Amino acid sequence: MKEEQIIQLLEAYFQESELEDCFVTELSVSGSKILVFVDSDSDMGFNKCRKISRFLESHFDETQVFGEKYLLEVSSPGIGKPLKFKRQYIKNIGRTVEVTLKEDGKKVKGLLKDANEEGVELEYEVKEKQGKKNIKKTILHPIKDEEIEKIIVKVSF
């Protein structure tokens, strides 16, 4: 079974179940190992992953598409994985992110203030010297989608 077929199977399942806010962010099939990363517009908890895993196991067992022995892992993307879809950007508005720019690999860290059809907007503070004093200034930095290499949510403790 090809990756695209599994994605189509899951998309149909999401629409038919209470998981309509879920979407596949990454999927790989290598021999009999299937790795699925799923995110959600709301909370992506263990129960959602378990339901998706049981659905896929049932389908794979019934169709024997991977034979009797296969390894299936279903997970949420987790911390440190780049955001890939606009839906993930929107979900993470209000969180601190690090944007890596395509052109020069420069990293911009700030609070994700907005995500729209054109790109994202970050807010961060810079210090400017005015005479002998350092003044903090808040910057709103719009970044277009085509400028973005990757966005990673930064967790602070």
C-alpha positions as CSV (number, residue, x, y, z in Angstrom):
1,M,0.0,0.0,0.0
2,K,1.4,3.3,-1.0
3,E,1.7,6.4,1.3
4,E,-0.8,8.4,-0.8
5,Q,-3.4,5.5,-0.4
6,I,-2.9,5.5,3.4
7,I,-3.3,9.3,3.5
8,Q,-6.6,9.0,1.5
9,L,-7.8,6.2,3.7
10,L,-7.1,8.4,6.8
11,E,-8.7,11.5,5.3
12,A,-11.9,9.5,4.6
13,Y,-11.8,8.1,8.2
14,F,-11.4,11.6,9.7
15,Q,-14.4,12.9,7.8
16,E,-16.6,9.9,8.9
17,S,-15.6,10.0,12.6
18,E,-15.3,12.6,15.3
19,L,-11.7,13.2,14.2
20,E,-12.6,15.7,11.4
21,D,-10.1,18.2,12.8
22,C,-7.2,15.8,12.4
23,F,-4.8,15.7,9.5
24,V,-1.6,13.8,8.5
25,T,1.6,15.8,8.7
26,E,4.0,13.1,7.8
27,L,3.8,9.5,6.7
28,S,6.4,7.0,5.7
29,V,6.3,3.3,4.7
30,S,9.6,1.4,4.7
31,G,9.0,-2.3,4.1
32,S,6.7,-3.4,6.8
33,K,7.2,-0.3,9.0
34,I,4.5,2.4,8.8
35,L,5.2,5.7,10.6
36,V,2.3,8.1,10.8
37,F,2.4,11.6,12.3
38,V,-1.0,13.2,12.8
39,D,-1.9,16.7,14.1
40,S,-5.2,18.3,15.0
41,D,-6.7,21.8,14.9
42,S,-7.6,21.2,18.6
43,D,-5.8,19.1,21.2
44,M,-4.0,16.1,19.7
45,G,-4.0,13.7,22.7
46,F,-3.3,10.1,23.2
47,N,-6.9,9.0,22.7
48,K,-7.0,10.4,19.2
49,C,-3.7,8.6,18.3
50,R,-5.0,5.4,19.7
51,K,-8.3,5.6,17.7
52,I,-6.3,6.2,14.5
53,S,-3.9,3.4,15.3
54,R,-6.7,0.9,15.9
55,F,-8.5,2.0,12.7
56,L,-5.3,1.4,10.7
57,E,-4.5,-1.9,12.4
58,S,-8.0,-3.1,11.7
59,H,-7.7,-2.2,8.0
60,F,-4.2,-3.6,7.6
61,D,-5.2,-6.9,9.4
62,E,-8.3,-7.2,7.2
63,T,-6.6,-6.5,3.9
64,Q,-3.3,-8.2,4.8
65,V,-1.7,-5.4,2.7
66,F,1.5,-5.6,4.9
67,G,1.1,-9.3,5.7
68,E,0.8,-10.6,9.2
69,K,3.8,-8.9,10.7
70,Y,4.2,-5.1,10.4
71,L,5.1,-2.3,12.7
72,L,2.7,0.6,13.0
73,E,3.5,3.8,14.9
74,V,1.0,6.6,15.1
75,S,2.1,9.8,16.9
76,S,1.6,13.5,17.1
77,P,4.5,15.5,15.6
78,G,5.8,16.5,19.0
79,I,8.1,19.2,20.2
80,G,11.0,20.1,17.9
81,K,9.2,18.9,14.7
82,P,8.8,21.7,12.1
83,L,5.3,23.0,11.5
84,K,4.3,22.1,7.9
85,F,0.8,23.4,7.4
86,K,-1.0,26.7,7.8
87,R,-3.4,24.9,10.2
88,Q,-0.5,24.3,12.5
89,Y,0.6,27.9,12.3
90,I,-2.9,29.0,13.3
91,K,-3.0,26.5,16.2
92,N,0.2,27.9,17.6
93,I,-0.6,31.6,17.5
94,G,0.5,33.0,20.9
95,R,3.4,30.7,21.3
96,T,7.1,31.4,20.9
97,V,8.5,30.1,17.6
98,E,11.8,30.1,15.7
99,V,11.5,30.8,11.9
100,T,14.4,29.8,9.7
101,L,14.6,31.9,6.6
102,K,15.3,30.3,3.2
103,E,17.5,33.0,1.8
104,D,20.3,33.1,4.3
105,G,19.4,30.5,7.0
106,K,18.9,33.3,9.5
107,K,16.8,32.4,12.5
108,V,14.1,34.8,13.8
109,K,12.6,34.0,17.2
110,G,9.5,35.6,18.5
111,L,5.9,35.3,19.5
112,L,3.7,34.1,16.7
113,K,1.1,36.9,16.5
114,D,-0.7,36.0,13.2
115,A,-0.9,33.4,10.4
116,N,-2.7,34.2,7.2
117,E,-2.8,33.4,3.5
118,E,0.4,35.5,2.9
119,G,2.6,34.3,5.8
120,V,3.1,34.8,9.5
121,E,3.8,37.7,11.8
122,L,6.2,37.6,14.7
123,E,6.6,39.9,17.6
124,Y,9.9,40.4,19.5
125,E,11.8,43.0,21.4
126,V,15.0,44.7,20.3
127,K,17.3,47.0,22.3
128,E,18.1,50.3,20.8
129,K,20.6,52.8,22.1
130,Q,19.3,56.3,22.7
131,G,22.1,58.3,24.1
132,K,23.5,56.3,27.0
133,K,20.3,54.3,27.6
134,N,19.2,51.0,26.1
135,I,15.5,51.3,25.1
136,K,13.4,48.1,24.4
137,K,11.3,48.4,21.3
138,T,8.6,45.9,20.2
139,I,8.9,44.9,16.6
140,L,6.1,43.3,14.5
141,H,7.9,41.3,11.7
142,P,5.8,40.0,8.8
143,I,7.4,37.0,7.0
144,K,6.0,35.7,3.7
145,D,5.4,32.0,3.2
146,E,7.9,31.9,0.3
147,E,10.6,33.2,2.7
148,I,10.1,30.5,5.3
149,E,12.4,27.4,5.4
150,K,10.8,26.0,8.6
151,I,9.0,27.0,11.8
152,I,9.6,25.3,15.1
153,V,7.7,25.9,18.3
154,K,10.1,26.8,21.1
155,V,9.2,25.6,24.6
156,S,10.3,27.5,27.6
157,F,10.3,26.1,31.1
